[in-house]
């Protein structure tokens, strides 16, 4: 079971809205980004409102200030950032606008550079290894990797053990 199962509906939609924000940051929505966004919507179980995810995706990006990010748990913020970075890789091009967007997002989420780098590395690994598996399987692997990082003892994700 991944951490996504512990997110409420609002947090799941928050992950998706952030994904939309990143997908549109280069002012272009590639077919691979649409497929990836749909896979995320399925994996986050956002199908309760038929067509809602596609409508939000097609609407374009909202202002970063409109996204509720600060009130999220550490786990949710990690999922948001990893998902956003994974989306930036979906079209195979790391656009400078996407990098700038991710930098702003990292700051808004309050993630330090080490944590962000670990999440980015996880997204890169699953993206590189999952091309033939399809976006849903790849995204599920990303959620598993983020869950493992968040649950790890010690380091930037886990709680240090008391002695």
PyMOL commands that set and color helices and strands:
alter all, ss='L'
color gray80, all
select helices_A, chain A and resi 3-6+9-23+31-43+52-59+64-66+74-89+96-109+113-129+135-151
alter helices_A, ss='H'
color red, helices_A
deselect
rebuild
show_as cartoon
